[in-house]
């Protein structure tokens, strides 16, 4: 490798090199972009604390009441909360471990490539996204193809899906490790690209795998779910058995949940993914700007917001939360009907008929 002029390193991490294989435009600051100051630092800390506490609460409630762990959808939700919990913990740890100078040698290079490059953090965030895809697929087959869902879906296959999400997350972020490294005693993140073409290809592929393909999958599966729900018994009508139509409420709850999930994903991920793709395509952007830091925080918010979605949209979780706190939380008022509990499809539904939507266990 040709000699490198590290005296050209600026406060923002851009440095000059005569190595034709290294692309260094708008590089992250030494020690990575995770050097927030002032209000930005408190924002990271608050986001990490909310995500840690909220997701831990979801996991505790789910395992505390075993009936919530009997449905396949709830298995994915427990996994989602566990991954988001890890994301929040890693975020808090990163805010206290980002320094400009590190131990040189092999140990320092490994620390730089694995931890300071944010490889661990973005791997977990990617796994969280792929798990959302698993959730949408499971719900799609449960409602749109209920017979196939009953015949083919099982706990073991859910575990296989979760393992696949981890493999995809680990592989899709390896470029963080290969393009980062220690030079002297300073860690440089995503600087040492084999070529500009490789950097551009990585930027496009990364955006496809982490944003466009998951979004396309969610839009298709949720669109089909809404179409099927729309063809069921309309709100205000009664089912063939003459019982009050509980499916109308289930439909409205499902529509609200699906719109909320998609909207949160689009808002939280779009800024960061478009920015990062443009950066790798050669746009005059920097990974140190306030807008980029805002885009990173937006992605973290996606890991913090799920517990609140469950609290407000999932009646079974609300019941478990009330039982956990010994009735301290107010009970939700329900209309006086002769039927059983109102249907909830926010977690799992079979789609076989209006009466069986909330009772189908996988």
N, C-alpha and C positions, 0 to 999 in steps of 0.2 A: 504494500500500500504506500502511496506517495505520502510525503510528509505533510502534516497539517498544522496550520497556524492557529493555535488556540488563544493567542493574544487578541484575536479578533472577536472573541466571545463578548457579546454585549449583555446588558442587564436583561434583555428579552430573549437571550439564548441563540440568536443568529450568529453563525460564525462562518469564516471563509475557509475553504479547503480546495486544494488543487487536485483532489482525488476525483476523477471523472465518474466513478461509480457511486459517489455519495451525493444525494440531493438534500440541500440544507436550507431551502428557502423557508422563511417564517417558522423556524423550529421552535419547539417549546423551551421555556427557560430551563437552565440547569436544575436538575432535581425534579423536573416535571412541572406541569401547570398547577399542581396542587400546592400553591403558596398563597392562599387567600388571605386578605387583610381586612380588618375592620368589619363592616357590615356583611361582606361576602363570607368571611370566616364564620360569623355567627349564623348565617344562613345555612352553611354546610353542617354546622353542629346541630342546629335545630332540626334540619331535615333528617340527619342521622338518628337523633334521639327519637323523633316521632316514628320513624320507620322501625326502629328497634323495639320500642314499646308496643306499637300497634300490631306489628306482625307477630310478636311474642304472644300477645293477647289472643290473636286468632288461633294460633297453634294450641295454646292452653285450653281454650274453649272446645276446640275440635276433639282433642284427646280426652278432655274431662268428661265429655258426653259421647260415649261410644257409638250411639245411634247415628251420629254425624259422620262417622268414618266408614259406614257400610256402603256408601254410594261411590261409584267410580269418580264422579265429578268432584266429590269432596276430597278424594285422595289427591287429585291434581291441585285443589285449592290449598290443602295442607302443604304440599310440596312448594306451591307458589309462595306461601307465606314463609316457609323455611328459607327459600332462596332469597327473598326480599329482606328477611331478617339478616342474613349473611351480608347482603349488599350494604345494609345500613351500618353494620358493625365495621366492615372494611372501610366504609366512608369515614367513620369516626377515627379509626386508626390512622388513615392516610393523612388526615388534617394535622396529626402530631408527628409524622415521620418524614415529612418532605423537607429535606435540607439540601443545600447546594453542594456540599462536599461529603464524600463517602470513602469508605475503606477501599483502597486500590486492590488490584489482583483479581483472582478467580471469584472469591467470595463477594467482593463488591460488584463484579460484573453480573453475577447471578442475581444479587439483590436488585440491581438496576433493571435487568431484563424481565424479571418475574413480578416484582412488587412495585418498584418506582415507575415502571412503564405503564402502570395501571392495568396490566394484563389480568390480574386476579379480579379486579373490579369489573372490567368490561366483559370478562368471561361470565361472571355471575349475572350481569345485566342482560347478556344475550340469552342465557339459560332461562331467565325470567320471561323474556319475550317468546321463546320457543315453547315454554310451558303454557303461555296464553293460547298459543296455536293448538296445543293438545286439548285445552279446555274447550275451545271452539269446535274442534273436530268431534270430541265426545258428545257435546251437546247437539251437534248437527246430526249425528247418527241416531242419538236417542230420540229425537223429535221427527226427523225427516225419514229415517229408515229404522223404525223401532224394532222390527222383527230381526233384521240383520244385527242390530245392536245387541239384542238379547242373546243371539246365537254365538256371536263372535267376540264380544268384549268381555274381558275378565280382569281380575286383579293382576295376574302375571303379565298380561299384555299392557296394562297401565304402567307397570314397572319397566317394561321394555321401552315404552314411549318416553318415560322419564330419563332412563339411561341414554337414549338417543339424543334427547335434548342436551344432556351434559356433554356428550361427544361432539355435537355440533357447536356448542358454545366454546369448548376448549380449542377445537380446530380453527374456527372462524376468527379467532383473535390471536393466532400465533404470530401474525405479522408484528404485533406489539413487541414481541421478544426478539425477533430477528432484525428489526430496524433500530433497536435501542442498544445501548452499551456504555461502558465506562471508558473514558479517555482521560488519562491522568487520574484525578480524584473526583471528576465530575461526571454525573450521569446525564446522558442525552437521550431523549425519548423520540422515537420515530424520526430519526435523522438519516440513518445509514441505509438508504434504499439501494438495491442493486442497479436500478436505472429509473429514469423518469417514467418510462412505459410501465414498469412494474408498480410504481407508486400510483399512477393513474388507474391501472387495472384493479389495484387493491381498493382504491377509493370507490369505484363503481360497484365492484363485487360486494364490498362491505355494506353499501347502502341497499343493494338488492337483498342480501341475506338477512339483514337486521330490520329493514323497514318495508320495502315494497312487497316482497313475497309474503311476509307475515300479514301485512295489511290486506293484500289481495285475498289471502286465505280467510281472514276474518270477515271481510266484506261479503265474500261469496257464501260462506257457511251461515253467517247471521242473516244475510238476505234470503236464503232458502228457508231458514227457520221462521222468519217473519212471514214469508209467503205461505208456509204451511199453517202457521197459527192464524193467519188471516182467513183461511178457508175453513177453519173449524167453526163451531157454534158461535155466532156473533154475540157480543155483550148485550145483556138484556133479554136474550132468548133462554129457553130451557132446553135441556138435553132430551134425548129420546126417552129416558126413564122418568121424565117429568120433574126431576130434582132441579133446584135452582142452579142456574148456570154459574159454576165456579170457574169455568175455563176463561171467561171474560176477564176476570181479575188476574188470573195467571198470565194471560196474554199481555195485558197492560204492563204488569211487572216485568215480564221478559223483555218487552220492547224497550222499556226505560233502561233496564240493565244493559242490554246489548248496545244501545245508542251511547250510554255512558262509558262503557268499556272501550268502544271504538274511538270515541271523541278524546278520551284521556290518552290513548295510545298515540293517536295522530298528533295531538298537541305536545305531548311529552317527548316524542322521538323525532318529529319532523325537523325542528330547528337544528338539532345536533347533526343529524344524518346529512341534510343538505349542505350544511356548512362544511362538514368534514369531507364530503365528496368534492365540493368546489375547491377546498384547500388542496386536496391531492391532485386535482386536475390542473393545478397551476394558477388558480386565482390569487390575486394579491391579498391574502388573508393571513391572520396570525392566530395561533392557538392561545395567545395571551390576552386577547381583547375581552372587555366586559361582556360582549354579546356571546362569545363562545362559552364563557363561564356560566352565563345565564342558561345556555342550551344544555350544559352539563347538569346544572341543578334541575332543569326541567325533566331530564331523564331520571334523576334520583326521585323526583316527586312521584313518578309512576310506581316506584316501589313503596312509597309511603301511603299512597291514596287507596290502595286496595282494601285495607282493613276498614276504612270509613265507608267504602262502597258496601261491604258486607253488613255493617251495622245498620245502614239506612235501607238496604234493599233485600236483605235475606232474613226472612222471618224466623227460620229455624235457628240462625245464629243469634238473633235478638233474644230468643227464648233461652238459649244456652247462656248468654251473657247475663240475663236477669237471674237465672238459677245460680250462676257462679258467684254473683255479688249478693246473694241472699235476699232478692227482692228489693234491693235498694233502687233499682231503675224502675221507672213507671211502666206499667203494663199497657200494651197497645189495645185500644178499644176496638172491639169487633162487632159487626152487625149481628143482631139476634136472628139466627136462621136455624132451621132444623137439620142442617147438614153438618158434616164434620168440619175440621179446620179448613180455612181457606187454602186453596192450592198455592204452592210456591214452586216455580220452575227456575228460580234464580240459581239453584244449585244443581238440580238434576230432574229431568222429566222424561218419561218414556215416550210420550206422544202417541200412545195407542188409542186412547180415547179421553174425553174430557175428565172422566172420573178417576182415571188412573195416573194422571200426570204427576202427582206428588208422592205416590206410593211406590213407584217402581224402583226397586233396589237392583243394583247391578252386581 
